[in-house]
Amino acid sequence: MKFGIIAFLSTVIGAIVGVGGGLVIRPMLGFFDVAKGLASFSSAACVFCMGIVSLITSVKKGAKIQIKETVMLAMGSICGAFIGGACIKLVSGEFIKIGYIFAMIFVLVCMAARKHMPRIKLKNPLLQFLAGTVTGGLSGFFGIGGGPFQMTALLLLFDLEPKEAAVQSIFITLLTTTSSLIQYAVNGYWDFSLAVYMMPMAVLGGFIGGLLNRKFDNKYVSVLFNSTVVFIILMQIYSVFIR
């Protein structure tokens, strides 16, 4: 029951603000001592379901997927995720947890400084790919979906408003999550012991989150995104330094 609730709340928030849901699901499953591999697979399965439903819902409500701008970012993210995943072996788990806290703080600082920064819109495909490689590398290194890093890139480097950036981020997350699930399939890892309970709730969360994304204005989406990042930072601090 509790894992279904986690999937539902995470995917509702994820669909609204463009972080996919994995940003919340993975740390929450870890908080309940779910094994890392099982947590990663269950999170990916939920985000995949949420991404499909959320995108269909958002597009029906008038959202447009900017494929030309986001495909190169997605391709870079997939490549970067492999690089980031390979770098995990070079550092300790404690380093990754603490580094994740600072990475999330950096995301918050970028969001706060966004209004005072020059407006940039990357049009060069190579630069778009490199931006994706960086966001994907960070997500692979920290073992989470690239949602917060993708949102930061879309807002700062692609000149999108939070509401539209969230939709593009979900599209990219769907592509990268599909890549992750293919990796699981190749490695023979298909443990649905948790996902079978979580996926239906993720579908419901993606539907509701997709509807709410179109109803909320940019200011509310931005506030909810920042609040989600703050929650994750506090949860990580508790997990690393207090628990």
N, C-alpha and C positions, 0 to 999 in steps of 0.2 A: 504493500500500500504506500509506504513512504517513498519508495523509488518511483512509483507512478506519479506521485505529487511533485517530486523533484523534476521529473521529465516535463510535466505539464507547465509548471511555473517557469522553468528555465527556457522552454521553447516559446512560450508566450512573450517573455521579455526579449529573447533572442530574435524573434521575428519582428518585433517592433523596432529594435535599435540596431539590428544587423550584426549581432555577435554570434549568431548561429545556435546558441544554446549550450554548446560544448564548453564555453567559458565558465559556465556555472555548474553543469552536470559533472564534469571531471573532478573539480575540487570537492564537490559535495559527496560524490561516491567515495573519494579518498577519505573524506572526513568520517564516513561510516565503515572504513577499513575494508572496502572492496578492493580486490587485487588489481594491480595496475593494468594488466592486460585485459581483464574483464571490464574494467571501468572504461578503458579506451575504446574497446569494441562496442560496448553498450552505448557510449556517448556518440560514436560515429553513426551507429544505426539510427539513433533518435534524431540526430541532426539531418541525416539523409531524408528521413520521412518528413520532418518539419520543413526542410528546404523546398521539397516538391510542392507540398500543400500550400505553404506560405507564398511561394512565387505565383502559383496558379491563382490564388485568392487576390493577391496584390495586382496582378495584371488584369484580372477581370474588373477590378475597381479603378483601373485607369493608369496604373504604374507602367513605365516603359523600361525594359532592360536594355542598357546601352552596351550591346554586345561588342561593337567595334572597340570601345575604350577598355572594356573589362576583360576580354579574352586574353590579351597579352599579360595583364596583371595576374590572371588566374594561372596561366601557363608558367609564369615566373614563380608563383606561389607553390605550385606543385614541385618544381625543380628545387626551390629553396627548402621545402619541407624535408626532402631527402638529405640535403646538406646539413640542415640543422639537426636532424635525427642522428646523423653520423657523428656529429660533434658531441653528443651527449656522453659518449664513452670517454671523452677527454677530461671531464670534470666530475666532481662529486654531486650526489643528489642534493646535499645541503646547499651547494653553490647555486644549483638550478633554482631551488625554492626561493632563496634570498634574491637572486637575480631577477626572478619573476616579479617580486614585489617592486623592485626599482624600475622594471620595464613598465609596469602598470602606472607607477607614479609619473613616469615620463609621458605616458599617454595622456594622463590628466593635465599635465603642464601644457602639452601641445593643444589640448582642447581649450584650455583657459587663454592661451596666447593666440588662438586662431584669428580672432577679430583684429588683432594688431599686426598680423603678418601679411605680406603681399600676396595677392591672389595668383595662384599658379595653376595652369592646366597643361599637363603633359600631353603632347601630341605625337612625340617620337616613339614608335613602337619599341625600340631598344630600351629607352628610358622607362617605358611602362613595364617592360619585362624585368628590368633590373629592380624597379620598385617592388614588383611582386616577389622577386627572389629574396629581397630583404624581409618582407612581411612573412613570407613562407618559411624562411630560415628561422625567424624568431619563434613562429608557431611550432615548428618541428623541434627546435631546441628545448622549448619549455613544455612540449607535449600537450598542447591545447590547440583548439581551432584558432585560425588566424583572425577571427572577427575583430577584436579590438585594434589590431595592427592594420588590417585592411580598411577599417573605418577611418582610422587616422590618415592613411594614405589617400583615400578617396576624398576626404574633406580638405586636406592640405595641398595635395598634388593634382587633383582632378577637378577642383573648384565645384564640388557638389554640396548641396545643402543636406543636413542630417537625414531628413525623411527619404530623399532619393538615394543617398549614399547607403542607407540601410538595405534598400532593395537590391542594389548592385552587389553589396557585400554578401547578402544571402545567396545570390546567383553564383558568386565566386566560391563561397563556402560549399555549395552543393557540388560544384565541379571538383574541388579539392577533397571533399569527403568521399566522393565516388572513387577517386584515386586511392584513398586510404582503405576503403572496403575491398577494392581489387587486390591490394597488398595483403590484406587479411586472408582473402580467398586463396591467393597463391601460396601463402604460408600455412594453409590448412586450418586457420583459426576461425571457427564459427561457433561461438558459445552464446546461445540465445537465452540462457537461464535467467538473465535479468531483462534483456531487451524485449522478450515476449510480453512482459508486463508494462514496459516503458514506452514501446513504440506506439501503441494506440493512443496513449496520452500525449505523445509528441505530435501525432497527427492532429489531434484536437487543439493542442497549443499552437501549432503552426497556422491552423485555420483562424483561430481567434486573434493571434498576433498579427497576421496578415491584414485582417479587417481593421484592427486598431491602428496599424501603421498608416493606413490611408485616412483615418479620422483625426489622428493627432497632428498638431502643427510641429514645425521644426524645433521650436523652443522646447516643447515637452519631450520630444524624442531625444534632444541633446541632454536635457536634465536627467532623463531616465538612463541614458547611456553612461553619463558620469556617475550616477548613483550606483549603477551596477559595478562599475570599475572600483569604486570606493568599497563596496561590499566585499568584492573579491580580495582587495588589498587587506582589509581587516581580517578576513577569514584566513588568509595566508599568514599574516602576522601571528594570529592565534595558534595556527598549526605549527609554525616554526619556533616561536619563542615562548609560548605559554603552555600549550598542551603537554 
